[in-house]
Amino acid sequence: MKKYVKIKNPNSSMRGRFAVYIISVILIFISVIILLFGLFGILNPANKQISDNLDTLLSRHTEAIENDTDELAACAISLAGQLESDLQSFLSENNLLFDNLENNKDALDKLQLEMYSTLHLNMQVAHPSGAFLILDTSVSCPSETQYYNGIYLKYINLFSDNTVNNDFTIFRGSFLTGHENSITFHSGWKNECRTDFFEKSEELFPDGVHYILSPAVEIPDTWETARYVYVPIRDIKGKIVGVCGFEINDLLFRLSHKPDVSELGFVVCGLLDNKENISGQFNSNRYGITDNFSYTKKGSLIQFDFENESCIGKTDSISLGNDSFTIAVMMPKNAYDMLLKKEQLKFVSIFLIIAILALCCSIYMSKKYISPIVRRIEQIKSAQKLDNSLKISEIDDLFDYLEQRDLLAEERLRQLEEDKHSAEIEAEKSRQAYEAALKECELAQIEIQRLSESTQAEINADEYDYFISNLGTLTETERKVYELYLDGKKAGEISEILGIKPNTIKFHNKNIYSKLGISSRKQLLKYAIIKQYQDSKSNKES
């Protein structure tokens, strides 16, 4: 038998070369998976980064809008308290009731002159785009259209969110108030105001509601839109007799909350009203107050569809006053798509680079290693002289090992043939022994039958019947002891088998003898053998 000798050549191990090939295949597979995930949006870090950046901007704008609104509301509440004090002082000094102001032009003009300074001072402190106070009275009652007396001041040409140095104009108020304070009159100036506030004032301000932020609405007689933070003015009895507050027009909103320019590009913020027709204020004049847009959920983001443009962004709900609003941040959809395309292009580029490298590696490995192996196998199949110049240890070891296995298989086959012949001889001997034992068994059965018949003739029939009828009274343990006696076991052996003490065996023997009406183990075995013989005979007859 040829001895198996392993050729050692660590510099030409096919195992290492094959590992390189497998790694290349795995890299290609991983690249394909990453590419597919990127194209279908499953693995999209750009989308995640955009979402995170929008979350950051949304949180910042939400906090800023909430803080600005709270500050303006605090100023409005303070303004209401000061105006209530001015109103009560005026009524007390002139010995008037609030109802006496109806159609009393002189009294209302004087009241406006006294309340003007308070409104003007608070307007400068709060930095809104305008301030107003309206009383539930008029100098033009009755009339077809309900008007209310009050003052409405507005800043002219805002140029920053700090309104201290800006000029202002009177939009609503008496001519005397504007003339005495040398205020420029607005092009849309009127003496009194129109409002539906007093028709539902008690409903708007239940207990616990201190101010209200209105939806974005168009300001009458102007091209502007604005929101209002307003607070009720109450008389000494707590009855609402007026309203005051501050204006936040679109220009001030844009100046206070400027658009963000970051890696996402131009990001716009909006304060939207939660009502049937969507409207709101945006910090960019590209999107004014409008009810001609909608927004829909798009994964973790939201798509806003305007008349001429679509945006991608996020929203957050915020509670201001007694109403809920929606804060939105958004970027143009074309900019969003461009960022995603750049990320997808990056994935494609990485995939192509990995694929090309893997392909080159596979081609090289095929030419360097696989092709020579195929040629070697062809040489072996065609019985050609082997070219040993390759020196691939695994291939040489393989064929030596196969040759050794063939020799071992032949040796094993010969040994099996010998074992088979020996087994056949042993089987024949076993058959003969079995036949001899069978004959002995038959003779023993005959002898047992003879002995049983002779013994049966000698035994007391009543005692035997009593023995048979009471076998069922034995307990489970007693039955086991009884069966072990039939198997030829002795008391000591039964004690070891059942794991009980010898004295316990004696106790069970006493119970068995008592229940079966016998006096010894010999008598027990005699009756048991007769019973087995009768049972065997009955089975044969049946």
Phi, psi and omega in degrees: 000133183290134180281135180278120180239124181276128178275121182260119177209080186299340181283351182232036181289122179289336180300314179295320180294319180294325178299319178298319180296315180297318179300320179297318179297318180297318179299320178295316180298315179297320180297319178297316179299314180299319180297314180296318178298319180293318181293325182265007174081005180288320178241096187223082181298332178296315179297320178296318181294319178298315180299317180294318179295319178294323176299318180297313180295321180297316179297319181293315180291323178299315180295319181295315180295319179296317180294316180297318180294318179297319179296316180293324178295319178299319177295322180294319178296318177297319178299317181299319179296319179292320179292324176299319178295317178298319181294315181294321179296317181296315181295321180292316182294328182259008178053050183237156167258162182298323180296337179289349181281344182299123179061019177259085186298316182298313181297318180293323177297315179296319179298319178297319180298323180284326183276344183300313184298322178296314179296317182295316181297314181292331177295323179286327180287320186278338181060049173270187173269349178188163178220151184210156167218137181226131179253150182279061178202170186201159174259004183235039178255142353278157176210165181296322178252133182281122176244159181228144183279141180174182179234137178225111180255142180225145176281150179257129172051066176300138177233358174201168178285349174265112189264011187300317186264011181270146176282156181226167183224161176263122183264322174223145180146169181288155179297324181296321180298316179291320183291314182295331182257009176053047181261139175291138179272135178292151181297336179255025186297141171220158185290320183230172187251156170248135179200153174257013184300314188288346177286337183222024185298319181294327178288326183288331185237070172287179180301135178094348179261118186256333178208166179225138171255121185280163169294167176285125183226161176282136177278125182302144175065020176220173175263007187266158167236151185201165168249161179230132167263116185226152185225144180285150171255127185244153176273187185295338179267359179091003179282139179286118181242001180188180179214146177217166180166198186228152180260139173236095181277172184301321183295316178296322178298319179292323180289326182280330184230079186290149177300153180263137175242110184220199178295344176276351184095219184270112182248126185256145176249146179218145173252108188257147178269136178273084177214177188300311176265113186294130175217173180170183177243141180236152180271024174218137181286001174290334181231105177264189176297129184201151171246021182253036174218160180218165176221144183228152180289137178220083185070230178276355182248177180230137177258125177259126181247109175264182182295318187242004185202153174240147180230159176240133182195201180220159180228160176213142180273143181218143179255122180230120183070234181253011184230161175255144180229172180238126173267132181231140168238141186209154175232153179303138183296326179295325176291320177298314179297324181294319178297319178294320180295322178298319180293319178294322178296322178296318178297317180297318181296315179298318180298315181297319180297313180296319181296318181294316179297317180295320179296315179298319179297318181294317179297317180297314180297322180297314181289324186280324189237313185292313181301314177300323179296317178298317179297320180298317179297319178297322178297318180295318181295324183267007178061028176282164177290130184286139177268111185273007183292340181287320180055050176268106190297320184296321180294314179297316178298324182299312183288327174296319180294320179295322178295318178297321179295323178298316180295317179296324180294320178296316179297320180293323179296318179297319180295322178295323178296317179296316179298325180294317180296317179297320180296323179295319178297313180297324179295321179295318178297318180295323180295316180296317179297322180295316180297320179295318180295324180295318178297317179298322180295317180298317178298320179295322179296319179297316180297319179297321180296316180297316180295320181297318181293319180290322180291321181297326179290336184272337187278161176280122184297321182294319179295321180294318178297321179297321178299312183294316186291338184256005176300326182289348181276351181292142175287174182298318181290318179298323179295321179294318178298316179302312182293324179292325174299320179294330179282000178092011181280151176262171185301318180296319179294319179297321179300317180290320182296314183275350179070036180235163184286155178301322179297326179293323177298319179297321179297316179293322178300317180299317180294318181297311181300318182295315184290326185266354177073035180239169184238354182204164177293327178299314179295323178299312181294322180299310180295323181294318179296319178298318180296317178299319180296316180295318179298319180294320181294318179297320181295321179293318181294326179282000000 
